Every structure is written in C-alpha cells, then in structure tokens.
Amino acid sequence: MAKRVTKRLNKGSILSKPKKKDSNVNIHTSNQVEKPKFSTKSPKRIGRGPGSGSGTTAARGQKGQKARASSMRAGFEGGQMRLYLRMPKRGFKNIFKEKFQPVNILILSKHNLSGEISPDRLMELGIIKDKDAKIKILGTGEIKSSLKITADAVSASALNKIKQAGGDVILRGAKS
C-alpha cells in the first residue's frame, strides 16, 4: 500500500519535487509571438475606380472646399488669423553663434591620456563626435599628467590646470 502512495506522489502531486527547467528554453519570446489572423486591417484604397467602392469622389463627398485636391494649407483657419501669427514672438536666433564640442579635463584624466592629443585621437576615444567641428577644453576636474592638446578654444581654468601639470594647449584657429 505504501508503494502505491509514493508512486502517486511522484507522478506530479503538490508534494513531489519540482522538475528541473531546461536551460535551453528561451523565456523572452514576446518578439516571436505571432499576430492573430486579421488583427491588422489593410488600409482603405481610395480613388481606385468605381469597383473599389470608394472611387469617383474618393470618400471626400460631393463638392466643396474639402473635396478639392489642394483644399487648405497647413495652419489655415478659414480666414481667421492663424494661431502661429497670433502668438507673441520672443527673442531672436543668433546666426553667428559658434557651437563648440565641450571636453572637460575630467574626461581626459579618466581616459589616462598623456602626451600629444589631437582631435582625431579624441574622436577615436568617443569623447567628441566630429573632429572638424570646434572643440573647447573646459576646466572641470583635475589633471596630473602633462598634455599637449589641440583645440579651438580653452577656458582660463582649464589652461591654468594644464599649464600647472606641465602641458600646453595648441589652438587650431589661432592666427600666427
């Protein structure tokens, strides 16, 4: 009688030991789930002849402004002053603004850089995105090794810290 009970327990009751999970089974299969049939509706094909059901007027009704090919431009409010013209204008956009790629001394020290550093080297390390765009060295952080770095601009604090470490900054756009 005891044998029968143990067999029943081993067949999958609450008291039986849990089965080991197969390590090859992928739990994250949300990208592999198939969509149910007809779950996405195909777009309505408008203006494809009378047999399609929405030919001739192409689901635009009979006549009027909205039935025309170029009915209204974007922002048109039926002759009322448009919203973008009613809103107040603020400030101005300086077209002569120079955009710099900032490089902090902290980043240079994290990469353990020393010696001569060119914009190509900075781009290889992923510190800047464009070697031809202007680069400005900023003074956040401390530096211990001497650097000879090429840039377009440098802040006063960064220049002071680089000089104290025994380095130098070469300005690309400087007239000699």
N, C-alpha and C positions, 0 to 999 in steps of 0.2 A: 504494500500500500504506500509506503514511503517513497518508493521509486516512482510511482505514478505522479505523485505530487511534485517531485523535483523536476520531472520531465515537463510538466505543465508550466512550472515556473521558468524554465529555460526557454520556452517557446515564445516568450515576449510579454510576460506579465509585468506589472509595475515593479516587482521585486527582482527581476532579472537584471543582469549587468548591462549597461548601455553598450551598444555596438560601437566599435571604433569607426570614425569617419574616414572616408577615402581621401587621402591628401591630394589627389589629382583633380578633385571636383572643384570647379570654379564657382564661388558663391555669387560674385558680382556678374550677373548675366542680364542686367537691365538694357544693355545695348544690343543684346541678341534676341530680345523678345519680339515676336512677330506681331504686326498690327492686324487687328481683325479685318476680315474681308469687308469692303465698302465702308471703312472707318473714315477715309478721306474722300471727299466729294470732288470730282474733277470740275474745273472752272467752267462757267457758262460761256459757250462760244457764241458771241454776239455778232450780228451782221454777216452771217454766212449763208444767206439765201432764205427763201420762204419755207423750205423744208425743215429748217432747224427750229422753227417756232419763234425765233426772235430775229427775223430778217428785217426787211424793209425799213422799219423805223428803228431797229436795233435797240429795243427796250428803252427808248427815250421818249415815248409818247408821240403825239401828232406834230404840233408846230410849237413855235415859241423860242425864246432865247436859249433855254436849256436843251433844245433839240438840235441846235446848230453845232457845227463842227468845232468852231472856236467860240464858245459861248462867253465865258468871262475869264479875265486874267486872275491870277492868284492875288488875293487880298481885296478884290473888288467887292464893294458893299452896296451896289445898286445906286451909285451916285453920292451916297453919304461919304463924308470924309473918312478915309481909311484909318484903321487902328494905328498902323505904323507911322502915319502922319500926325495923328492926334497925340502920340506920346512925346514927352519932352526930350530934347536932345541934351546929353550931358557930356562935358569934357571934349577931348579930341584925341586922335591917334597920331602919335609922333612917328612920321615915316622915316626919320633919320635915326631912330633908336638903334643902338648897337646891341646885338644879342651875343652874350658870352656863354660858354660852357664852363660852369664853375668846377674847380678842382681844389679841394681842401688839402692842407698839409697832412691832416689826419689820415686821409685815404692813401697818400703817398707813403706814410710811415707804416700803415697796415700791410702794404704790399712789400715792405722791406726793400724799397728802392734805394739805390745809391749810384753815384757816378752821373753820367750824362743821360738825360731823359728827353726824348723827342716826342712830338705829337703822335708819330707812328707807334712808338712804344706804349703810350697811354691808350691808344686805340686797341692795340693787341690785348692789353690787360682788361679792357672793357670799362675803363674809367671815363672815357669820352666816346661819343657816338660818331663824330665827324672830325677827321684830322684837319680838314681845310677850314672849318668854322673857327671863330675866335675862341681862345682859351684864356680864362682868368684864374690865377692862383690866389686862393683865399687863405687866411691865417688861422682857421680853426684847427686846434690840435697842436701837438709838439713834434719836433723832428730832431733826431740825433745824428743821422748820417749826413755827409755833405752831398748836395745835389747840384748839378748844373742843368737846369731845366729850361726848355724853350717854350715860351708862351707869348700871348699878345698883350696881356695886362697882368699886373700883380698888385695886391693890396699892400699898404705900408707895413702892416703887422706881419704879413707873410714874407715880405722882403727882409724885414728885420730878423725873423726867425731863421730864414735860410742862410743869411749872412753870418749869424751867430754860430750856426752849425758848420760853417766853413764852405758854404756853397755859393752859387751865383745864379742869377736869372738872366736869360738872353731873351730880349723882346723881338718878336718876329717883324712886327710892323714898324719898328723904330727906324728913323732916317739917320744915316751915319754921315 
